[in-house]
Amino acid sequence: MLDEPPQFSEAFKQTKGRLSISPSGRLVAVVVQYRLTIRDVESLRTVQVFSHDDEVSHVEWSADSLYVL
């Protein structure tokens, strides 16, 4: 079983690795094309959704976890 590749959900595949856990460990920012979704790490409940005119190619948090850059 150790030789099997990890299995990822289709939703995760669409992020193309564009996600970032906040330094506080409480939130995760997930990008799919033009949409940035902030979720609670424990419940995966959506906290906030943002849309952008251009495709988002990178996501990171400020050191205090208050802002997504």
C-alpha positions in Angstrom: 0.0 0.0 0.0 2.9 2.4 0.5 3.6 2.4 -3.3 0.1 3.7 -4.1 -0.1 7.3 -5.1 -2.2 9.5 -2.8 -5.9 10.0 -3.8 -7.3 13.5 -4.0 -10.9 14.7 -4.5 -11.9 16.4 -7.7 -12.4 19.6 -5.8 -8.8 19.5 -4.5 -7.5 18.8 -8.0 -9.2 22.0 -9.2 -7.2 24.1 -6.7 -4.0 23.3 -8.6 -2.3 23.5 -5.2 -3.5 27.1 -4.7 -4.4 26.9 -1.0 -2.9 28.2 2.1 -3.5 27.5 5.8 -3.4 30.7 8.0 -0.5 31.0 10.4 -3.0 30.7 13.2 -4.1 27.3 11.9 -7.8 28.3 12.1 -8.6 29.1 8.4 -7.7 27.8 5.0 -7.8 30.0 1.8 -8.7 28.0 -1.3 -8.5 29.3 -4.9 -10.3 27.9 -7.9 -9.9 30.0 -11.0 -11.5 33.4 -10.1 -12.9 32.6 -6.7 -11.2 32.7 -3.3 -12.9 30.8 -0.5 -12.0 31.1 3.2 -13.0 28.1 5.2 -12.8 27.1 8.9 -10.2 24.4 9.2 -12.1 22.2 11.7 -15.6 22.3 10.2 -14.7 23.3 6.6 -17.6 25.8 6.9 -17.4 28.7 4.4 -16.4 31.9 6.2 -16.1 34.2 3.2 -16.1 34.1 -0.6 -14.3 36.6 -2.9 -14.4 36.8 -6.7 -11.8 38.5 -8.9 -11.9 39.6 -12.5 -8.6 37.8 -13.3 -7.7 34.2 -12.4 -5.9 34.1 -9.0 -2.5 32.4 -9.3 -1.2 32.6 -5.8 -2.6 32.9 -2.3 -0.9 33.5 1.1 -1.7 35.0 4.5 -0.3 37.9 6.4 1.7 36.9 9.5 -1.2 37.8 11.8 -3.8 35.7 9.9 -6.0 38.8 9.4 -5.4 39.3 5.6 -5.1 37.1 2.5 -2.4 38.5 0.2 
